[in-house]
């Protein structure tokens, strides 16, 4: 029996939109986006020295576009996801410290040779779900690190982040009295970057302004609100360390079921101030305004010993600052 093949034609009908043309335009727009993402993924493959090869990995924008047009959207999407998963696997094994253009020109005396920490400008963000792989630069400086005369001896000192595998922390390196030689000091301040594609974001910002180092640690969740801590440090030559002089905590309510709260501790002047405003739907709450003198401490709070961070339990000495 002779088989008959029916081919549907896309002919325009008077007064009716040509549905075939509409589908073709939509597919073409999708494939343009697909091809651009495919080339960008290959660029990351090259940049991070992942070593992926084959037809899936290339800079052929036209070829990627033509291939997308020849297959179903579901198949093209699966190909995109496969590349993305391969890159994520590569990133977990090759942190950005291995990328040459991500290593700042930190003097050799400041590098941790013993534990194999590598100075870096940026870290990999964990937001790989929707927006693809991204990088995150905690230190707010075009260079990605801080180069300044912290101890005012006319010799440059350095503040930077360093990484060993998945461990990332803040470090600084200062010139020593009499010799002028640079000496590194690691801190317990851990650097991280997370972004949930739904509601949560956590990050740090580090900057140097007018002789002071400002470290901000922030967490944001859509319904819960925002929590942030900012510590202000100044360098004390006699301690060869950065010492906390000002400390502020801010909490804002996202859903109205908790208070908006602000706490400020001025360690230099020995004063504190706390204010809290009840949330719109918060029950059993009273607005608060408190201020007074801080209890003096015999031991200074230094960055290398007690970092200000939301990612870990606060040191007990911070709790003693509360009235």
Secondary structure, 3 states (H helix, E strand, C coil): CCCCCCCCCCCCECCECCHHHHHHHHHHHHHHHHHHHHHHHHHHHHHCCCCCCCCCCCCCHHHHHHHHHCCCHHHHHHHHHHHHHHHHHHHHHCCHHHCHHHCCCCCHHHCCCCCCCEEECCEECCCCCCCCCCEECCECCCCCCEEECCCCCCCCEEEEEEEECCEEEEEEEEECCCCCCEEEEEEEEECCCEECCCCEEEEEEEEEECCEEEEEEEEEECCCEEEEEEEEEEEECCCCEEEEEEEEEEEEECCCCCCEEEEEEECCCCEEEEEEECCCCCCCCCCEEEEEECCCCCCCCECCCCCCCCCCCCCHHHHCCCC
